[in-house]
Amino acid sequence: MSRQKIQIKKIDNTAARQVTSSKRRRGLFKKAQELSTLCDAEIAHIVFSAAGKLFEYSSSSWFPKIT
């Protein structure tokens, strides 16, 4: 049994949209960390939420901290 494809469109329910955003953001940061480890790559990843909140990841301390 395979997963069903979801249609990519804006989620109308605000609470559901926030939960989905949070889960996908965690997954994105996890993948960035895995890529950095597996490929010995330096990665900087910046995400802004709909509310304007900043989320960032960098694989090394070389990248300056954004405040």
TIBAKE-813530 format. One record per residue (C-alpha): x, y, z. Coordinates in steps of 0.1 Angstrom, whole numbers, padded with zeros to 4 digits, always signed. Layout:
XYZ/...
% end
This chain:
+0000+0000+0000/+0015+0034-0010/+0009+0068+0003/-0016+0090-0015/-0003+0121-0032/-0015+0153-0016/-0024+0183-0036/+0000+0212-0029/-0021+0242-0021/-0025+0267+0007/-0040+0253+0038/-0070+0274+0048/-0073+0264+0084/-0048+0286+0103/-0041+0261+0131/-0035+0232+0107/-0013+0255+0085/+0009+0263+0116/+0012+0227+0126/+0021+0216+0091/+0046+0244+0088/+0062+0234+0121/+0065+0197+0112/+0079+0204+0077/+0104+0229+0091/+0117+0203+0116/+0120+0179+0087/+0138+0204+0066/+0163+0212+0093/+0169+0175+0099/+0176+0169+0062/+0200+0198+0062/+0219+0183+0092/+0220+0149+0075/+0233+0164+0043/+0260+0182+0062/+0271+0151+0080/+0270+0127+0050/+0286+0150+0025/+0308+0171+0048/+0291+0202+0034/+0287+0235+0051/+0250+0245+0051/+0232+0276+0061/+0194+0274+0061/+0171+0304+0069/+0133+0302+0072/+0108+0330+0079/+0074+0320+0092/+0042+0337+0080/+0043+0358+0112/+0078+0369+0104/+0096+0348+0130/+0132+0337+0120/+0143+0301+0121/+0179+0293+0111/+0204+0264+0110/+0240+0263+0101/+0263+0233+0101/+0293+0252+0114/+0300+0282+0136/+0316+0299+0106/+0282+0313+0095/+0273+0344+0115/+0243+0342+0138/+0214+0363+0125/+0195+0383+0151/
% end
